Each structure stands twice: as structure tokens, then as C-alpha cells.
Amino acid sequence: MKLYKRTWAEVDLDKLGGNYSAYRAHLPESIEVMCVVKAFCYGHGDRTCVGYLQDKLGVRWFAVSNLDEAERLRRLGITGEILILGYTDPADAGELIDNNIIQAIVSEEYAHKLSESAGERKVRCHIAADTGMTRIGLRGTAEEIADGFCRIAKLQGLDVCGAFTHYAVADTLTDDCIAYTKAQAELLYKAAELARAKGVKLDTVHSLNSAGGLFRCDERSALARLGIILYGLTPDIGLTLPEDIQPAMSLKSVVSRVETVPAGVSVSYGRTFVSTAPTKIATISCGYADGYPRALSNKGEVLIRGRRHKIIGRICMDQFMVDVTDSDVQAGDIATLIGTDGSETITADDIAALTGTIGYEVVCGISERVPRAAYSGGELAGVYKL
């Protein structure tokens, strides 16, 4: 498709690859990387990203949220292992089997229903252990979790080939959070050890997420689930990532109009900004329907011609205004909302800090109507929508 330059995102596949390599370098060879590509690769767009990860970087493990995402990966040519981290309707057991997809077992009750639906065939699965996230999985002592593993492994319609847990605070490096993460790991691996001693086949047991792989690496984990760090963002604003991990996405728009108004003129809905002196105002062709947070009204900034310019007034559905007084900004100029222009940079994490959220939500929130333009080696590799 053609790239119409109104509002668009640019995805640097080389930075994606650099982030993967930098993360991989922190892990022992025994741990394989599972790339988490749910939510259209955290809003970056999966059509180009997943192929790059598999074909260029040799990734063999992928994780998604649901069956629709898993089947989409198969249609995109992913031949490696795909783990669904969340719920799939047990009635869809046949589709899991037909597409060779691994399903997370979210509870023992769920395991029975999935097994019944599989009939004479078997669904490959990894059993989730709730070691402290209180979200999905088997909960209890190591002995109780191991007994649950054993009962599930005996179900006719399931092929139990792994188990996993998810850390709650691996991205927080205080003493109590470090201890909590360690306790989560010990509970999982003790349960797995007990279950294996009773004959349960657990080929792949894993606990590491993005932060865990960097800051709490545990060689007992067969996989490290690389999520937000793959895209160059931090799991927690308080963490310092290695310098060679860089944001892979930029969000850009266009200045549609530039107008100078006198003092006393209100800007946008609600009249929350009124000029106190002659003010040169640029209108940007982006809004909250594109996923640009309305919470940035009157406090965010954008980059135009290498300079920062403050947002004035409320952000509208499709447009917003910035103060470009004492600048040479003109209609048709590119505005960088996320990314680098000259020596200035605005990251999704910066926007998250201003709006009281996390970088994950910012990039995942960039809407479907925004085209993604993927680049590699400085050349355009493709333009697509989600």
C-alpha cells in the first residue's frame, strides 16, 4: 500500500534486531529466546516484524495472547513454536491441534474441558503455575502444584510438554521485590522437579520475562520471554537498559496549517488555553483516534525542525495544536511525536511518564488507522496497516 503522509509510524527492523542481539548477549547459551509478539508486536505491526525475527534472526519460539493471533502467525509464515499465554475456548481444541499451537493451561478445571474437547487427539500445552502473579495457573505449595501437574498430565487429550510462571516484580530491584521474584522462581522449579520425579514430561520449564532475563537471570529457565525490551522500551521507568537497546518505532505527523493569532485567542475544545501574547500556532494532523493520548493536552511536546514545541489546548480526535512562536515552522513540515529529530528525542516512555501510564500502553495504543512503514538498512521494507 502507499504511504499517505498524514500520521504514520516508522519501524526500524535493524533496531529490533539490535535489541534482540543485545538481550541475547546477556543470556547463557542454554536459554533460548521466545519473542513475545502479541498485540501486533506491541503495536509495531507483525506483518514485517515476525518474518524478520524468524528469517533474519533465527527465532524459533513466539508467544501470543490468543488463538486469533496464533493463527495469524501461521498465515504469516511462522513455522516455529507458538505459545498462547492466555485463554482459548476449549471448544477450539481442534484448531490448536491443526495449527500445532501450544496452549497455556490456566487452571485444572480448564485442563479437563480442553482435554474433553480434544477427543482422541492431543493438545500440546504448557501448564501455568501461579507463584505470585495471581492471574492464571495452579496455586499452592510446590507439592500441591506438582500434584496438579501430575493429574493434568494424565488427561487423555493433553500432551503436557512444559510449565511456566510469570514474575510480578522482576522489573523492580528493591530488596523485597528481588526476594519475591526469587521465591516465585523457587516455587516453580521445585514443583517441576517433584513432578518430573513422578514421571511427568516437562521438556520446557520457563520463568524469565524481559526484566527477568536482564536483571534476574536463572539458568534453570529454558526460555526467556522477550517482550517490551525487544521493542526498545523499558519494563519500568526506573530501570536503566543497556545502551545498545533502542526504541524501534517512531510516530510522525504533518503540520497542516500555521497561523499567528493575537493575545486573547482561545485554542481547541473547552478553551483551556488562551494566548497571552501574539502566538504562532501549528496544527498537527494527529489525534486521540490515532492513539495519541488526549492526556498530553497542554503539557506534551513534539519535535519539528529539531526543536521542541509545546502542545496547547486539548488534543482533538484527529488534530491538535502546538506553539511554534519564534520558529520557522511551515505547513507541510514533519512533526515527530515519538522518535528523534536532530539532537532531540521523545520516547514512548517519556509520554508514559507525562500521562501516568507505561510505555507498553502508549505503543499498543497507536490505532489501526495509522500505517506502519518498516525499514531495514535505510530502505523501505513495506507499508501496511494492522
C-alpha angles and dihedrals in degrees: 000000000000119000107238105198105225101103121343142156124232119208118198106210091189090060089048088054092046091053091050092050093046091051092044089054090061093057131078115248091251092069117077122206119242110198113218106218102166122136091035091305092313090308095310093107124257102220094083101018100059094047090050091050094050103035101033102031101028097236111173102179127062133176128205138172103239148004094267090058092046094051089046090057090053090051088050090057102260107155100172130088118303121195121195105214096195143036127321121183106256088227087070094062090116092058091051090053096043091052096041092238125161114229127208113234103226097185141353091254089053090050091058093050093047091048092051091050092050091062112182093353130073133239114215109231148175114213115228117224117205100218097159111322092089092210113100136347144052114320132202141062121335089260093050093047091047091051088052090051089053095050093048092047089059094058112114098225099049133081103199106203103156151001135216147175134202125232118233101198108015087125092061116076101196117125095252093048092047088052091048092052091048091051091051091053094047092051093052097045094044090052091048091049092052093047092049090051087058092052103265113148107230105166095165121038116169140172108159121111126179095287093037092057092053103036108017103031114177118189090208089072111094091199138032111210103219110200128143095011089060087066093047100255130119125249088221130019089229094062124092112217124206111278093243092063107092135174110266098201134068125186117211139178141172135255105240100181140009119199134166115219131187126243116291099039118133122221128215132331119344094014090255091154124047121178116244094192137012104306132192108218128195121198115218120208097230136085147162092291085065089052097259104141117252086208087077090071111132094356112055127088137213132199121241123168090350096304134105118245125188123236112240125197127001121322109245129212094267107007145031138184135238134191110248097167113154093019135104095233113150138188109277095036118134116247117205110212096172120016141036131313115176109316094338126092135185117189132195086246089057090053090047091054091053094048100041098248140090133274090248091066093047096055095037088051097060099114133242093250091065109091118227117222112197121204133191126178088000091298126114108256098183147323120226146144125236 
